[in-house]
């Protein structure tokens, strides 16, 4: 990995704690080294009073979502212990489990769910290529084959780095609007969880 890539990843994946919270992103890869899922995308930003209020609102919503998710788990556990059939709720329970994750806020870059998903996909692709290179080396593949895989790894790494730079710039420029989107998403998830809790036997 070249110096530019290292610098960008170092900037975007440094550990930051702000107001006792952090915004976790999925584990990223720098070459073949894993980065902890607790490491976060950062950005120093002076917030307006309106954005500070939005952060408080978002933090409150995420706390309510976590509480609702716990209540759902407790009710599900009791229902199963009582021998009740929850087959009809399988899809909803899977969604509820997913909605209970990534509930943290930060004064740094706030990633959208689509961006998180894209990063996960890019990182998975890169991992696959790295594993493929390892397997080819173990199988004593020709240098031409190894070079071809290395070229793919280099391209995937460059694409991921470019994407990180893009979302970093966009997140800073659209910070307030992103908070609005995250608040709307959080309200929808909270309503879903509360509705599921009411429908569970």
DOFI-871074 format. One line per 8 residues: number of its first residue (from 1); their letters; for each residue x, y, z of C-alpha. Coordinates in Angstrom, 1 decimal, always signed. Each point is the difference from the previous one (the first is absolute). Layout:
residues N
NUM	A	X Y Z | ...
end
This chain:
residues 201
1	XXXXXXXX	+0.0 +0.0 +0.0 | +1.4 +3.4 -1.0 | +0.6 +3.0 +2.3 | -3.1 +1.8 -1.2 | -2.2 -3.0 +0.8 | +1.5 -0.3 +3.4 | -0.5 +3.7 +0.7 | -3.6 -0.1 -1.0
9	XXXXXXXX	-0.9 -3.1 +1.9 | +1.9 +1.4 +3.0 | -2.1 +3.1 -0.2 | -3.3 -1.7 -0.5 | +0.4 -2.9 +2.3 | +1.6 +1.6 +3.1 | -1.6 -0.6 +3.4 | -2.0 +3.0 +1.3
17	XXXXXXXX	-2.2 +0.3 +3.1 | -2.3 +3.0 +0.1 | -2.4 +0.8 +2.8 | +0.3 -3.6 +1.2 | -1.1 -1.5 -3.4 | +1.4 -1.1 -3.3 | -1.2 -0.8 -3.4 | +1.1 -3.5 -0.9
25	XXXXXXXX	+0.4 -1.2 -3.5 | +0.5 -3.6 -1.1 | +3.6 -1.4 +0.3 | +2.1 +1.3 -2.8 | +3.1 -1.5 -1.5 | +3.4 +1.8 -0.5 | +1.9 -2.5 -2.2 | -0.4 -3.2 +1.9
33	XXXXXXXX	-0.3 +1.6 +3.4 | -3.4 +0.0 +1.7 | -1.3 +3.2 +1.5 | -2.2 -0.2 +3.1 | -3.7 +0.5 -0.4 | +0.2 +2.6 +2.8 | +2.3 +2.2 -2.2 | -2.0 +2.8 -1.6
41	XXXXXXXX	-0.1 +2.5 -2.8 | +0.9 +3.4 +1.4 | -0.3 +3.7 -0.8 | +0.6 +3.0 +2.1 | -3.1 +2.2 -0.4 | -1.5 +3.0 +1.9 | -3.7 -0.7 +0.4 | -2.7 +2.5 -0.2
49	XXXXXXXX	-2.5 +0.1 +2.9 | -2.6 -1.6 -2.4 | +2.4 -2.9 -0.8 | +0.9 -0.4 +3.7 | -3.7 -0.4 +0.7 | -0.4 -2.5 -2.8 | +2.8 -2.1 +1.5 | -1.7 +0.0 +3.3
57	XXXXXXXX	-3.2 -1.1 -1.7 | +1.7 -2.7 -1.9 | +1.8 -1.3 +3.1 | -3.4 -0.1 +1.9 | -1.6 -1.9 -2.9 | +2.8 -2.5 -0.1 | -0.4 -0.6 +3.7 | -3.7 -0.5 -0.4
65	XXXXXXXX	+0.7 -2.5 -2.9 | +2.4 -1.9 +2.2 | -2.6 -0.2 +2.8 | -2.8 -1.1 -2.4 | +2.3 -2.7 -1.5 | +0.7 -1.3 +3.5 | -3.7 -0.1 +0.7 | -0.6 -1.9 -3.2
73	XXXXXXXX	+2.7 -2.5 +0.9 | -1.4 -0.5 +3.5 | -3.5 -0.5 -1.3 | +1.3 -2.5 -2.6 | +1.8 -1.9 +2.6 | -3.1 -0.3 +2.2 | -2.1 -1.0 -3.0 | +2.4 -2.8 -1.0
81	XXXXXXXX	+0.2 -1.2 +3.6 | -3.8 -0.2 +0.0 | +0.1 -2.1 -3.2 | -1.6 +2.7 -2.2 | +0.5 -0.2 -3.8 | +1.9 +3.0 -1.3 | +0.5 -1.2 -3.5 | -2.2 +2.8 -1.4
89	XXXXXXXX	+2.4 +2.6 +1.6 | +3.2 -1.5 -1.4 | +0.6 +2.8 -2.6 | -1.0 +2.8 +2.4 | +2.3 -1.4 +2.7 | +2.9 -0.1 -2.4 | -0.7 +3.7 -0.9 | -0.2 +0.9 +3.6
97	XXXXXXXX	+3.4 -1.6 +0.7 | +1.4 +2.0 -2.9 | -1.6 +3.3 +1.1 | +1.5 -0.4 +3.5 | +3.6 +0.4 -1.4 | +2.1 +3.1 -0.8 | -1.6 +2.1 +2.6 | +2.6 +2.6 +0.9
105	XXXXXXXX	+0.5 +3.6 -0.8 | +3.0 +2.2 -0.6 | +1.0 +3.6 -0.8 | +2.1 -1.6 -2.8 | -1.2 -1.4 -3.3 | -3.4 -1.7 +0.1 | -0.2 -2.7 -2.6 | -3.3 -1.0 -1.6
113	XXXXXXXX	-1.1 -3.6 +0.0 | +0.6 -0.2 -3.7 | +3.6 +1.2 +0.5 | +0.5 -2.6 +2.7 | -1.4 -2.7 -2.2 | +2.3 +1.1 -2.9 | +3.1 +0.0 +2.3 | -0.9 -3.5 +1.2
121	XXXXXXXX	-0.3 -1.3 -3.6 | +3.3 +1.6 -1.1 | +1.8 -1.4 +3.0 | -1.5 -3.4 -0.5 | +1.2 +0.0 -3.6 | +3.5 +1.1 +1.0 | +0.1 -2.8 +2.7 | -1.0 -2.5 -2.7
129	XXXXXXXX	+2.8 +1.1 -2.3 | +2.5 -0.1 +2.9 | -1.1 -3.6 +0.9 | +0.2 -0.9 -3.7 | +3.6 +1.3 -0.2 | +0.9 -2.0 +3.1 | -1.5 -3.2 -1.4 | +1.8 +0.5 -3.4
137	XXXXXXXX	+3.3 +0.5 +1.8 | -0.6 -3.2 +2.0 | -0.8 -1.8 -3.2 | +3.3 +1.3 -1.5 | -1.8 +1.8 -2.9 | +2.0 +1.6 -2.7 | +1.2 +3.6 +0.4 | -2.3 +1.1 -2.7
145	XXXXXXXX	-3.0 -1.3 +2.0 | +1.2 +1.6 +3.2 | +0.7 +3.3 -1.8 | -3.6 +0.0 -1.4 | -1.5 -0.4 +3.5 | +2.3 +2.7 +1.4 | -1.2 +2.3 -2.7 | -3.6 -0.6 +1.0
153	XXXXXXXX	+0.9 +0.6 +3.6 | +1.7 +3.2 -0.8 | -3.0 +1.2 -2.0 | -2.5 -1.0 +2.8 | +2.1 +1.8 +2.5 | +0.2 +3.1 -2.1 | -3.8 -0.1 -0.5 | -0.7 -0.3 +3.7
161	XXXXXXXX	+2.4 +2.8 +0.8 | -1.6 +2.3 -2.6 | -3.5 -0.9 +1.4 | +1.2 +0.8 +3.6 | +1.2 +3.4 -1.2 | -3.2 +0.7 -1.8 | -2.3 -0.8 +2.9 | +2.2 +1.9 +2.4
169	XXXXXXXX	-0.3 +3.1 -2.1 | -3.7 -0.4 -0.6 | -0.7 -0.7 +3.6 | +1.6 +3.2 +1.1 | -1.8 +2.0 -2.6 | -3.4 -1.6 +0.8 | +0.3 -0.5 +3.7 | -3.2 +1.7 +1.1
177	XXXXXXXX	-2.0 -1.6 -2.8 | +1.4 -3.4 +0.9 | -1.1 +0.5 +3.6 | -3.5 +0.6 -1.2 | +0.1 -3.2 -2.0 | +1.3 -2.0 +2.9 | -2.6 +1.4 +2.3 | -2.8 -0.9 -2.5
185	XXXXXXXX	+1.4 -3.5 -0.3 | +0.3 -0.3 +3.8 | -3.6 +1.1 +0.5 | -1.1 -2.6 -2.6 | +2.0 -2.8 +1.7 | -1.3 +0.9 +3.4 | -3.6 +0.0 -1.2 | +0.6 -3.4 -1.6
193	XXXXXXXX	+1.4 -1.5 +3.2 | -2.8 +1.4 +2.1 | -2.5 -1.4 -2.4 | +1.7 -3.4 +0.0 | +0.0 +0.0 +3.8 | -3.7 +0.7 +0.1 | -0.7 -2.8 -2.5 | +2.1 -2.7 +1.6
201	X	-1.9 -2.6 +1.9
end
